[in-house]
Amino acid sequence: MKRWLTVKLIVVAGVMLGGCTTPVVKSNVTSFHELPASLQDKTFVFERTQEQENSLEYRNYENLASAELVRLGFREVPTIAAAKLKASMGYKVTVRDVRVVEPVIVNTYWPGPFWPGPYWRGYYGPFYDPFWYGPPIVERRDSSFQVFNRQLKFALAQTSNGKTVFETTVVSEGANGSLAAVMPYMIRSAFADFPGPNGVPRQIELKMEK
């Protein structure tokens, strides 16, 4: 009979979520901005590609981003002619395979308090022999899993000259490959402390709602 004691050599943070722990979406956010101080009219409209125009999934994420802008004092208008700013958004998800190698210490001796030890030790308890259970045997155990890299990019540009005044990139990794599940938290992270520090990467952590 074997008792397995596993010692982790590699810890992949934010990838494996289990047990009773509340899942957390960790996002690395980097923003750049040159918002004019004289920008009083904060009207905006979304500029979409043809593919985005026909995507219900995109429209759902666009609505989430629009709600964040409205919360920050912007106002959405129906046409680009009436807007001072045009918003654009893109996203993608990629996947990579991760292999983890762990050493496993195997104890092949019976763990009882009094049991015949190896024949050359006779009959006595482990209290008198630190090597009662025999020398440790180290084996290797491999495990593999997938890590999903989720990316979101959002930008605001002036409609008059096309100059970009705000852009942010959000990158999040985890075991969940469903954009629909994590995108609401990535969008909230994109507008956290808007407009945020200029060109300074920061990590935003948001607990997922049950």
Order of alpha helices (4+ residues) and beta strands (2+ residues): beta-beta-beta-alpha-alpha-beta-beta-beta-beta-alpha-beta
